[in-house]
Structures are given as structure tokens and as C-alpha cells.
Amino acid sequence: GYEYLGNTMRLVITPLTDKCYMTLMGAVRLNLGGAPAGPAGTGKTESTKDLAKALAKQCVVFNCS
């Protein structure tokens, strides 16, 4: 199902977020998931949540620390 959250603010699209979105969209197309990796504080979670919002898909975030 889809999850519409209304017209909300979006993240600024940079070349790095664009590359992340393209990679995650490839995973979505293959019915797979994605787990961006990198240093803390670089926007991995927010980018993933923003993409899920744009696709009207549910995003579940796990913090395994």
C-alpha cells in the first residue's frame, strides 16, 4: 500500500543525495531494500526517509547500537 503524508518540506538535492536516490531506486525496482552507510551526521537517515516520502512508501528506521 501507499502512505500519503501531504505536501511537506523536502530535502535539498545535492549530487550525493541524487546518487543515493538513484541507487535506492534501483533497489526498489528489484524489490530489494537499501542501507546507506557512512560517517555519522551526513544525512543518510533523512535522505532515505525523504525518498520514502516521495514514493509514498513506509520507511522503518532501526538503530542497532
All heavy atoms as TSV, in Angstrom:
chain	resi	resn	atom	element	x	y	z
A	1	GLY	N	N	0.821	-1.184	0.000
A	1	GLY	CA	C	0.000	0.000	0.000
A	1	GLY	C	C	0.866	1.249	0.000
A	1	GLY	O	O	2.075	1.206	0.139
A	2	TYR	N	N	0.188	2.348	-0.168
A	2	TYR	CA	C	0.865	3.631	-0.204
A	2	TYR	C	C	0.482	4.466	1.004
A	2	TYR	O	O	-0.577	4.277	1.591
A	2	TYR	CB	C	0.536	4.377	-1.497
A	2	TYR	CG	C	1.056	3.666	-2.711
A	2	TYR	CD1	C	0.217	2.922	-3.520
A	2	TYR	CD2	C	2.402	3.716	-3.023
A	2	TYR	CE1	C	0.707	2.252	-4.614
A	2	TYR	CE2	C	2.909	3.049	-4.127
A	2	TYR	CZ	C	2.055	2.325	-4.915
A	2	TYR	OH	O	2.543	1.668	-5.992
A	3	GLU	N	N	1.333	5.383	1.370
A	3	GLU	CA	C	1.150	6.183	2.573
A	3	GLU	C	C	1.363	7.651	2.209
A	3	GLU	O	O	2.494	8.110	2.106
A	3	GLU	CB	C	2.176	5.733	3.615
A	3	GLU	CG	C	1.974	6.330	4.969
A	3	GLU	CD	C	2.922	5.691	5.962
A	3	GLU	OE1	O	2.560	4.654	6.530
A	3	GLU	OE2	O	4.010	6.244	6.158
A	4	TYR	N	N	0.265	8.399	1.975
A	4	TYR	CA	C	0.369	9.796	1.582
A	4	TYR	C	C	0.441	10.662	2.826
A	4	TYR	O	O	-0.409	10.578	3.701
A	4	TYR	CB	C	-0.836	10.194	0.728
A	4	TYR	CG	C	-0.797	11.628	0.290
A	4	TYR	CD1	C	0.150	12.050	-0.630
A	4	TYR	CD2	C	-1.686	12.559	0.806
A	4	TYR	CE1	C	0.215	13.363	-1.039
A	4	TYR	CE2	C	-1.635	13.874	0.403
A	4	TYR	CZ	C	-0.694	14.264	-0.526
A	4	TYR	OH	O	-0.635	15.567	-0.917
A	5	LEU	N	N	1.470	11.510	2.910
A	5	LEU	CA	C	1.688	12.347	4.088
A	5	LEU	C	C	1.424	13.818	3.818
A	5	LEU	O	O	1.750	14.664	4.643
A	5	LEU	CB	C	3.113	12.165	4.601
A	5	LEU	CG	C	3.480	10.747	5.014
A	5	LEU	CD1	C	4.946	10.672	5.391
A	5	LEU	CD2	C	2.616	10.286	6.164
A	6	GLY	N	N	0.877	14.158	2.674
A	6	GLY	CA	C	0.589	15.554	2.364
A	6	GLY	C	C	1.765	16.259	1.724
A	6	GLY	O	O	2.806	15.676	1.457
A	7	ASN	N	N	1.587	17.547	1.473
A	7	ASN	CA	C	2.610	18.364	0.843
A	7	ASN	C	C	3.533	18.910	1.923
A	7	ASN	O	O	3.226	19.903	2.565
A	7	ASN	CB	C	1.947	19.494	0.062
A	7	ASN	CG	C	2.934	20.243	-0.776
A	7	ASN	OD1	O	4.041	19.777	-1.011
A	7	ASN	ND2	N	2.533	21.412	-1.238
A	8	THR	N	N	4.668	18.260	2.131
A	8	THR	CA	C	5.589	18.643	3.200
A	8	THR	C	C	6.907	19.127	2.615
A	8	THR	O	O	7.152	19.017	1.416
A	8	THR	CB	C	5.857	17.451	4.139
A	8	THR	OG1	O	6.409	16.382	3.378
A	8	THR	CG2	C	4.579	16.976	4.813
A	9	MET	N	N	7.765	19.660	3.471
A	9	MET	CA	C	9.075	20.153	3.045
A	9	MET	C	C	9.937	18.984	2.565
A	9	MET	O	O	9.837	17.878	3.068
A	9	MET	CB	C	9.771	20.851	4.206
A	9	MET	CG	C	9.055	22.093	4.685
A	9	MET	SD	S	9.078	23.408	3.486
A	9	MET	CE	C	10.782	23.868	3.566
A	10	ARG	N	N	10.792	19.269	1.578
A	10	ARG	CA	C	11.693	18.266	1.025
A	10	ARG	C	C	13.124	18.662	1.310
A	10	ARG	O	O	13.418	19.818	1.570
A	10	ARG	CB	C	11.505	18.154	-0.493
A	10	ARG	CG	C	10.121	17.735	-0.961
A	10	ARG	CD	C	9.845	16.264	-0.774
A	10	ARG	NE	N	10.908	15.414	-1.223
A	10	ARG	CZ	C	11.075	14.974	-2.458
A	10	ARG	NH1	N	10.252	15.306	-3.394
A	10	ARG	NH2	N	12.093	14.188	-2.753
A	11	LEU	N	N	14.031	17.701	1.230
A	11	LEU	CA	C	15.456	17.964	1.405
A	11	LEU	C	C	16.025	18.635	0.158
A	11	LEU	O	O	15.497	18.501	-0.940
A	11	LEU	CB	C	16.214	16.658	1.638
A	11	LEU	CG	C	16.028	15.967	2.969
A	11	LEU	CD1	C	16.827	14.674	2.978
A	11	LEU	CD2	C	16.448	16.850	4.106
A	12	VAL	N	N	17.123	19.319	0.336
A	12	VAL	CA	C	17.845	19.898	-0.797
A	12	VAL	C	C	18.545	18.757	-1.535
A	12	VAL	O	O	19.168	17.894	-0.923
A	12	VAL	CB	C	18.878	20.929	-0.302
A	12	VAL	CG1	C	19.719	21.443	-1.448
A	12	VAL	CG2	C	18.183	22.071	0.414
A	13	ILE	N	N	18.407	18.746	-2.849
A	13	ILE	CA	C	19.012	17.686	-3.654
A	13	ILE	C	C	20.430	18.103	-4.058
A	13	ILE	O	O	20.618	19.091	-4.769
A	13	ILE	CB	C	18.183	17.390	-4.917
A	13	ILE	CG1	C	16.741	17.036	-4.540
A	13	ILE	CG2	C	18.820	16.274	-5.726
A	13	ILE	CD1	C	16.607	15.804	-3.675
A	14	THR	N	N	21.404	17.368	-3.577
A	14	THR	CA	C	22.806	17.584	-3.931
A	14	THR	C	C	23.246	16.429	-4.838
A	14	THR	O	O	22.520	15.434	-4.968
A	14	THR	CB	C	23.692	17.617	-2.673
A	14	THR	OG1	O	23.657	16.320	-2.061
A	14	THR	CG2	C	23.218	18.666	-1.675
A	15	PRO	N	N	24.407	16.518	-5.455
A	15	PRO	CA	C	24.872	15.387	-6.270
A	15	PRO	C	C	24.964	14.077	-5.467
A	15	PRO	O	O	24.684	13.004	-5.998
A	15	PRO	CB	C	26.250	15.836	-6.753
A	15	PRO	CG	C	26.159	17.321	-6.790
A	15	PRO	CD	C	25.283	17.687	-5.621
A	16	LEU	N	N	25.315	14.171	-4.187
A	16	LEU	CA	C	25.412	12.956	-3.370
A	16	LEU	C	C	24.036	12.369	-3.076
A	16	LEU	O	O	23.848	11.152	-3.176
A	16	LEU	CB	C	26.151	13.258	-2.065
A	16	LEU	CG	C	26.436	12.053	-1.164
A	16	LEU	CD1	C	27.244	11.001	-1.908
A	16	LEU	CD2	C	27.156	12.493	0.088
A	17	THR	N	N	23.060	13.208	-2.731
A	17	THR	CA	C	21.709	12.683	-2.485
A	17	THR	C	C	21.111	12.146	-3.774
A	17	THR	O	O	20.395	11.143	-3.756
A	17	THR	CB	C	20.782	13.742	-1.865
A	17	THR	OG1	O	20.734	14.890	-2.709
A	17	THR	CG2	C	21.202	14.124	-0.486
A	18	ASP	N	N	21.408	12.778	-4.893
A	18	ASP	CA	C	20.907	12.289	-6.177
A	18	ASP	C	C	21.458	10.896	-6.473
A	18	ASP	O	O	20.716	10.007	-6.896
A	18	ASP	CB	C	21.294	13.264	-7.291
A	18	ASP	CG	C	20.633	12.918	-8.601
A	18	ASP	OD1	O	19.424	12.629	-8.594
A	18	ASP	OD2	O	21.334	12.936	-9.630
A	19	LYS	N	N	22.746	10.695	-6.221
A	19	LYS	CA	C	23.365	9.375	-6.435
A	19	LYS	C	C	22.756	8.336	-5.486
A	19	LYS	O	O	22.484	7.203	-5.886
A	19	LYS	CB	C	24.871	9.476	-6.218
A	19	LYS	CG	C	25.634	8.244	-6.591
A	19	LYS	CD	C	27.129	8.475	-6.498
A	19	LYS	CE	C	27.892	7.247	-6.900
A	19	LYS	NZ	N	29.337	7.456	-6.842
A	20	CYS	N	N	22.528	8.743	-4.251
A	20	CYS	CA	C	21.902	7.855	-3.266
A	20	CYS	C	C	20.492	7.477	-3.713
A	20	CYS	O	O	20.097	6.312	-3.646
A	20	CYS	CB	C	21.877	8.550	-1.906
A	20	CYS	SG	S	21.115	7.593	-0.597
A	21	TYR	N	N	19.716	8.462	-4.188
A	21	TYR	CA	C	18.352	8.202	-4.648
A	21	TYR	C	C	18.349	7.247	-5.834
A	21	TYR	O	O	17.521	6.341	-5.904
A	21	TYR	CB	C	17.661	9.497	-5.036
A	21	TYR	CG	C	17.197	10.358	-3.891
A	21	TYR	CD1	C	17.444	10.011	-2.573
A	21	TYR	CD2	C	16.503	11.526	-4.123
A	21	TYR	CE1	C	17.024	10.801	-1.526
A	21	TYR	CE2	C	16.076	12.328	-3.083
A	21	TYR	CZ	C	16.335	11.962	-1.787
A	21	TYR	OH	O	15.901	12.748	-0.757
A	22	MET	N	N	19.273	7.451	-6.773
A	22	MET	CA	C	19.322	6.581	-7.947
A	22	MET	C	C	19.636	5.135	-7.544
A	22	MET	O	O	19.030	4.200	-8.064
A	22	MET	CB	C	20.375	7.088	-8.939
A	22	MET	CG	C	20.050	8.436	-9.533
A	22	MET	SD	S	18.586	8.411	-10.551
A	22	MET	CE	C	19.223	7.602	-11.981
A	23	THR	N	N	20.558	4.968	-6.611
A	23	THR	CA	C	20.921	3.629	-6.145
A	23	THR	C	C	19.760	2.974	-5.411
A	23	THR	O	O	19.432	1.801	-5.650
A	23	THR	CB	C	22.153	3.706	-5.231
A	23	THR	OG1	O	23.212	4.344	-5.933
A	23	THR	CG2	C	22.594	2.328	-4.787
A	24	LEU	N	N	19.117	3.728	-4.526
A	24	LEU	CA	C	17.990	3.170	-3.768
A	24	LEU	C	C	16.796	2.887	-4.682
A	24	LEU	O	O	16.058	1.925	-4.456
A	24	LEU	CB	C	17.589	4.110	-2.638
A	24	LEU	CG	C	18.582	4.188	-1.481
A	24	LEU	CD1	C	18.167	5.279	-0.501
A	24	LEU	CD2	C	18.702	2.860	-0.775
A	25	MET	N	N	16.595	3.710	-5.713
A	25	MET	CA	C	15.501	3.449	-6.653
A	25	MET	C	C	15.750	2.167	-7.440
A	25	MET	O	O	14.819	1.432	-7.743
A	25	MET	CB	C	15.332	4.629	-7.608
A	25	MET	CG	C	14.610	5.796	-7.003
A	25	MET	SD	S	12.964	5.383	-6.399
A	25	MET	CE	C	12.186	4.851	-7.903
A	26	GLY	N	N	17.015	1.888	-7.754
A	26	GLY	CA	C	17.342	0.622	-8.403
A	26	GLY	C	C	17.004	-0.553	-7.512
A	26	GLY	O	O	16.493	-1.570	-7.975
A	27	ALA	N	N	17.252	-0.405	-6.210
A	27	ALA	CA	C	16.915	-1.473	-5.260
A	27	ALA	C	C	15.399	-1.637	-5.154
A	27	ALA	O	O	14.897	-2.765	-5.117
A	27	ALA	CB	C	17.504	-1.161	-3.886
A	28	VAL	N	N	14.677	-0.523	-5.119
A	28	VAL	CA	C	13.203	-0.591	-5.041
A	28	VAL	C	C	12.651	-1.283	-6.278
A	28	VAL	O	O	11.741	-2.100	-6.190
A	28	VAL	CB	C	12.603	0.824	-4.880
A	28	VAL	CG1	C	11.100	0.811	-5.085
A	28	VAL	CG2	C	12.946	1.399	-3.518
A	29	ARG	N	N	13.219	-0.964	-7.442
A	29	ARG	CA	C	12.758	-1.569	-8.701
A	29	ARG	C	C	12.942	-3.086	-8.687
A	29	ARG	O	O	12.150	-3.821	-9.272
A	29	ARG	CB	C	13.542	-0.953	-9.863
A	29	ARG	CG	C	13.202	-1.496	-11.197
A	29	ARG	CD	C	11.934	-0.880	-11.739
A	29	ARG	NE	N	11.705	-1.379	-13.092
A	29	ARG	CZ	C	10.550	-1.863	-13.492
A	29	ARG	NH1	N	9.515	-1.870	-12.691
A	29	ARG	NH2	N	10.403	-2.310	-14.707
A	30	LEU	N	N	13.973	-3.567	-7.995
A	30	LEU	CA	C	14.226	-5.003	-7.897
A	30	LEU	C	C	13.570	-5.633	-6.672
A	30	LEU	O	O	13.875	-6.772	-6.322
A	30	LEU	CB	C	15.743	-5.245	-7.855
A	30	LEU	CG	C	16.513	-4.834	-9.111
A	30	LEU	CD1	C	18.013	-4.911	-8.866
A	30	LEU	CD2	C	16.109	-5.696	-10.288
A	31	ASN	N	N	12.691	-4.878	-6.003
A	31	ASN	CA	C	12.006	-5.337	-4.784
A	31	ASN	C	C	12.998	-5.686	-3.680
A	31	ASN	O	O	12.832	-6.673	-2.966
A	31	ASN	CB	C	11.083	-6.520	-5.068
A	31	ASN	CG	C	9.898	-6.129	-5.912
A	31	ASN	OD1	O	9.347	-5.041	-5.749
A	31	ASN	ND2	N	9.517	-6.993	-6.828
A	32	LEU	N	N	14.044	-4.881	-3.565
A	32	LEU	CA	C	15.038	-5.055	-2.517
A	32	LEU	C	C	15.011	-3.840	-1.595
A	32	LEU	O	O	14.309	-2.874	-1.851
A	32	LEU	CB	C	16.433	-5.211	-3.131
A	32	LEU	CG	C	16.621	-6.400	-4.070
A	32	LEU	CD1	C	17.955	-6.311	-4.773
A	32	LEU	CD2	C	16.497	-7.696	-3.292
A	33	GLY	N	N	15.785	-3.883	-0.545
A	33	GLY	CA	C	15.911	-2.755	0.371
A	33	GLY	C	C	17.273	-2.107	0.212
A	33	GLY	O	O	18.085	-2.519	-0.611
A	34	GLY	N	N	17.494	-1.085	1.013
A	34	GLY	CA	C	18.771	-0.402	0.968
A	34	GLY	C	C	19.192	0.022	2.356
A	34	GLY	O	O	18.347	0.263	3.209
A	35	ALA	N	N	20.480	0.100	2.575
A	35	ALA	CA	C	21.011	0.528	3.866
A	35	ALA	C	C	22.227	1.411	3.612
A	35	ALA	O	O	23.358	0.928	3.539
A	35	ALA	CB	C	21.389	-0.680	4.718
A	36	PRO	N	N	22.020	2.724	3.437
A	36	PRO	CA	C	23.159	3.619	3.207
A	36	PRO	C	C	24.158	3.558	4.360
A	36	PRO	O	O	23.771	3.473	5.525
A	36	PRO	CB	C	22.525	5.000	3.123
A	36	PRO	CG	C	21.097	4.742	2.762
A	36	PRO	CD	C	20.752	3.441	3.392
A	37	ALA	N	N	25.423	3.591	4.032
A	37	ALA	CA	C	26.474	3.524	5.049
A	37	ALA	C	C	27.394	4.724	4.910
A	37	ALA	O	O	27.550	5.265	3.815
A	37	ALA	CB	C	27.275	2.237	4.877
A	38	GLY	N	N	27.970	5.135	6.024
A	38	GLY	CA	C	28.898	6.252	6.005
A	38	GLY	C	C	29.029	6.866	7.383
A	38	GLY	O	O	28.444	6.373	8.357
A	39	PRO	N	N	29.787	7.966	7.485
A	39	PRO	CA	C	30.005	8.604	8.784
A	39	PRO	C	C	28.710	9.175	9.370
A	39	PRO	O	O	27.759	9.466	8.640
A	39	PRO	CB	C	30.999	9.724	8.481
A	39	PRO	CG	C	31.314	9.662	7.044
A	39	PRO	CD	C	30.488	8.611	6.411
A	40	ALA	N	N	28.712	9.341	10.677
A	40	ALA	CA	C	27.551	9.895	11.366
A	40	ALA	C	C	27.338	11.349	10.970
A	40	ALA	O	O	28.283	12.079	10.683
A	40	ALA	CB	C	27.751	9.788	12.875
A	41	GLY	N	N	26.082	11.752	10.936
A	41	GLY	CA	C	25.759	13.143	10.688
A	41	GLY	C	C	25.812	13.580	9.242
A	41	GLY	O	O	25.887	14.773	8.967
A	42	THR	N	N	25.759	12.645	8.298
A	42	THR	CA	C	25.840	13.021	6.887
A	42	THR	C	C	24.491	12.988	6.181
A	42	THR	O	O	24.420	13.228	4.983
A	42	THR	CB	C	26.823	12.105	6.140
A	42	THR	OG1	O	26.434	10.746	6.326
A	42	THR	CG2	C	28.240	12.304	6.622
A	43	GLY	N	N	23.411	12.673	6.899
A	43	GLY	CA	C	22.073	12.730	6.323
A	43	GLY	C	C	21.576	11.452	5.695
A	43	GLY	O	O	20.655	11.480	4.881
A	44	LYS	N	N	22.158	10.329	6.068
A	44	LYS	CA	C	21.735	9.048	5.480
A	44	LYS	C	C	20.285	8.752	5.816
A	44	LYS	O	O	19.494	8.427	4.930
A	44	LYS	CB	C	22.633	7.915	5.992
A	44	LYS	CG	C	24.088	8.052	5.610
A	44	LYS	CD	C	24.922	6.939	6.197
A	44	LYS	CE	C	24.920	6.896	7.695
A	44	LYS	NZ	N	25.608	7.988	8.352
A	45	THR	N	N	19.920	8.870	7.071
A	45	THR	CA	C	18.554	8.562	7.507
A	45	THR	C	C	17.562	9.537	6.903
A	45	THR	O	O	16.510	9.117	6.383
A	45	THR	CB	C	18.462	8.597	9.040
A	45	THR	OG1	O	19.407	7.673	9.574
A	45	THR	CG2	C	17.083	8.217	9.512
A	46	GLU	N	N	17.869	10.825	6.940
A	46	GLU	CA	C	16.944	11.831	6.401
A	46	GLU	C	C	16.769	11.678	4.898
A	46	GLU	O	O	15.657	11.847	4.385
A	46	GLU	CB	C	17.431	13.234	6.747
A	46	GLU	CG	C	17.325	13.560	8.218
A	46	GLU	CD	C	15.914	13.384	8.778
A	46	GLU	OE1	O	14.944	13.809	8.118
A	46	GLU	OE2	O	15.797	12.791	9.863
A	47	SER	N	N	17.832	11.338	4.192
A	47	SER	CA	C	17.728	11.128	2.746
A	47	SER	C	C	16.840	9.935	2.436
A	47	SER	O	O	16.005	9.991	1.532
A	47	SER	CB	C	19.109	10.907	2.134
A	47	SER	OG	O	19.896	12.053	2.258
A	48	THR	N	N	17.015	8.854	3.171
A	48	THR	CA	C	16.204	7.655	2.966
A	48	THR	C	C	14.748	7.929	3.294
A	48	THR	O	O	13.840	7.530	2.553
A	48	THR	CB	C	16.746	6.491	3.816
A	48	THR	OG1	O	18.122	6.297	3.506
A	48	THR	CG2	C	15.975	5.222	3.558
A	49	LYS	N	N	14.500	8.627	4.394
A	49	LYS	CA	C	13.124	8.963	4.769
A	49	LYS	C	C	12.473	9.898	3.752
A	49	LYS	O	O	11.294	9.762	3.439
A	49	LYS	CB	C	13.091	9.579	6.167
A	49	LYS	CG	C	13.334	8.549	7.262
A	49	LYS	CD	C	13.559	9.078	8.643
A	49	LYS	CE	C	12.898	10.321	9.045
A	49	LYS	NZ	N	13.215	10.737	10.431
A	50	ASP	N	N	13.246	10.841	3.198
A	50	ASP	CA	C	12.714	11.760	2.201
A	50	ASP	C	C	12.356	11.022	0.918
A	50	ASP	O	O	11.324	11.305	0.301
A	50	ASP	CB	C	13.728	12.866	1.931
A	50	ASP	CG	C	13.168	13.945	1.042
A	50	ASP	OD1	O	12.177	14.593	1.453
A	50	ASP	OD2	O	13.710	14.152	-0.055
A	51	LEU	N	N	13.180	10.077	0.512
A	51	LEU	CA	C	12.875	9.288	-0.677
A	51	LEU	C	C	11.620	8.445	-0.458
A	51	LEU	O	O	10.758	8.367	-1.342
A	51	LEU	CB	C	14.056	8.394	-1.055
A	51	LEU	CG	C	13.842	7.508	-2.280
A	51	LEU	CD1	C	13.590	8.352	-3.520
A	51	LEU	CD2	C	15.022	6.590	-2.485
A	52	ALA	N	N	11.503	7.842	0.707
A	52	ALA	CA	C	10.306	7.051	1.018
A	52	ALA	C	C	9.062	7.939	0.983
A	52	ALA	O	O	8.012	7.528	0.481
A	52	ALA	CB	C	10.453	6.384	2.378
A	53	LYS	N	N	9.184	9.144	1.497
A	53	LYS	CA	C	8.063	10.078	1.471
A	53	LYS	C	C	7.680	10.429	0.038
A	53	LYS	O	O	6.505	10.491	-0.310
A	53	LYS	CB	C	8.434	11.343	2.239
A	53	LYS	CG	C	7.278	12.285	2.450
A	53	LYS	CD	C	7.706	13.592	3.078
A	53	LYS	CE	C	8.508	13.402	4.342
A	53	LYS	NZ	N	8.909	14.664	4.956
A	54	ALA	N	N	8.678	10.641	-0.828
A	54	ALA	CA	C	8.418	10.978	-2.226
A	54	ALA	C	C	7.753	9.823	-2.963
A	54	ALA	O	O	6.958	10.041	-3.881
A	54	ALA	CB	C	9.716	11.362	-2.918
A	55	LEU	N	N	8.059	8.584	-2.560
A	55	LEU	CA	C	7.488	7.396	-3.198
A	55	LEU	C	C	6.206	6.926	-2.530
A	55	LEU	O	O	5.611	5.939	-2.965
A	55	LEU	CB	C	8.505	6.248	-3.173
A	55	LEU	CG	C	9.790	6.476	-3.950
A	55	LEU	CD1	C	10.743	5.318	-3.722
A	55	LEU	CD2	C	9.487	6.654	-5.417
A	56	ALA	N	N	5.790	7.601	-1.459
A	56	ALA	CA	C	4.603	7.214	-0.677
A	56	ALA	C	C	4.743	5.788	-0.150
A	56	ALA	O	O	3.812	4.998	-0.176
A	56	ALA	CB	C	3.323	7.371	-1.499
A	57	LYS	N	N	5.943	5.459	0.311
A	57	LYS	CA	C	6.218	4.143	0.890
A	57	LYS	C	C	6.542	4.297	2.366
A	57	LYS	O	O	7.111	5.313	2.782
A	57	LYS	CB	C	7.421	3.491	0.201
A	57	LYS	CG	C	7.231	3.183	-1.243
A	57	LYS	CD	C	6.512	1.895	-1.417
A	57	LYS	CE	C	6.574	1.431	-2.863
A	57	LYS	NZ	N	5.946	0.149	-3.024
A	58	GLN	N	N	6.216	3.294	3.156
A	58	GLN	CA	C	6.525	3.321	4.578
A	58	GLN	C	C	8.025	3.120	4.775
A	58	GLN	O	O	8.641	2.270	4.129
A	58	GLN	CB	C	5.762	2.239	5.324
A	58	GLN	CG	C	6.003	2.261	6.809
A	58	GLN	CD	C	5.283	1.135	7.531
A	58	GLN	OE1	O	4.948	0.123	6.947
A	58	GLN	NE2	N	5.053	1.329	8.803
A	59	CYS	N	N	8.610	3.895	5.675
A	59	CYS	CA	C	10.027	3.791	5.987
A	59	CYS	C	C	10.164	3.455	7.467
A	59	CYS	O	O	9.671	4.185	8.322
A	59	CYS	CB	C	10.733	5.099	5.677
A	59	CYS	SG	S	12.492	5.077	6.053
A	60	VAL	N	N	10.824	2.345	7.768
A	60	VAL	CA	C	11.044	1.922	9.137
A	60	VAL	C	C	12.537	2.030	9.403
A	60	VAL	O	O	13.351	1.461	8.673
A	60	VAL	CB	C	10.564	0.474	9.370
A	60	VAL	CG1	C	10.804	0.050	10.798
A	60	VAL	CG2	C	9.093	0.352	9.030
A	61	VAL	N	N	12.912	2.778	10.452
A	61	VAL	CA	C	14.313	3.006	10.765
A	61	VAL	C	C	14.678	2.214	12.014
A	61	VAL	O	O	13.996	2.317	13.035
A	61	VAL	CB	C	14.588	4.518	11.005
A	61	VAL	CG1	C	16.027	4.749	11.380
A	61	VAL	CG2	C	14.216	5.309	9.768
A	62	PHE	N	N	15.744	1.421	11.929
A	62	PHE	CA	C	16.246	0.644	13.060
A	62	PHE	C	C	17.568	1.240	13.509
A	62	PHE	O	O	18.454	1.479	12.688
A	62	PHE	CB	C	16.485	-0.825	12.677
A	62	PHE	CG	C	15.232	-1.587	12.398
A	62	PHE	CD1	C	14.758	-1.708	11.113
A	62	PHE	CD2	C	14.534	-2.177	13.424
A	62	PHE	CE1	C	13.600	-2.419	10.838
A	62	PHE	CE2	C	13.374	-2.892	13.177
A	62	PHE	CZ	C	12.906	-3.003	11.877
A	63	ASN	N	N	17.730	1.462	14.794
A	63	ASN	CA	C	19.001	1.880	15.354
A	63	ASN	C	C	19.552	0.702	16.135
A	63	ASN	O	O	19.038	0.354	17.203
A	63	ASN	CB	C	18.828	3.103	16.261
A	63	ASN	CG	C	20.147	3.654	16.754
A	63	ASN	OD1	O	21.188	3.059	16.512
A	63	ASN	ND2	N	20.086	4.762	17.444
A	64	CYS	N	N	20.576	0.065	15.620
A	64	CYS	CA	C	21.091	-1.167	16.199
A	64	CYS	C	C	22.289	-0.946	17.135
A	64	CYS	O	O	23.051	-1.874	17.380
A	64	CYS	CB	C	21.482	-2.128	15.083
A	64	CYS	SG	S	20.113	-2.564	14.018
A	65	SER	N	N	22.457	0.256	17.633
A	65	SER	CA	C	23.599	0.499	18.507
A	65	SER	C	C	23.233	0.255	19.959
A	65	SER	O	O	22.130	0.123	20.346
A	65	SER	CB	C	24.111	1.915	18.343
A	65	SER	OG	O	23.118	2.854	18.663
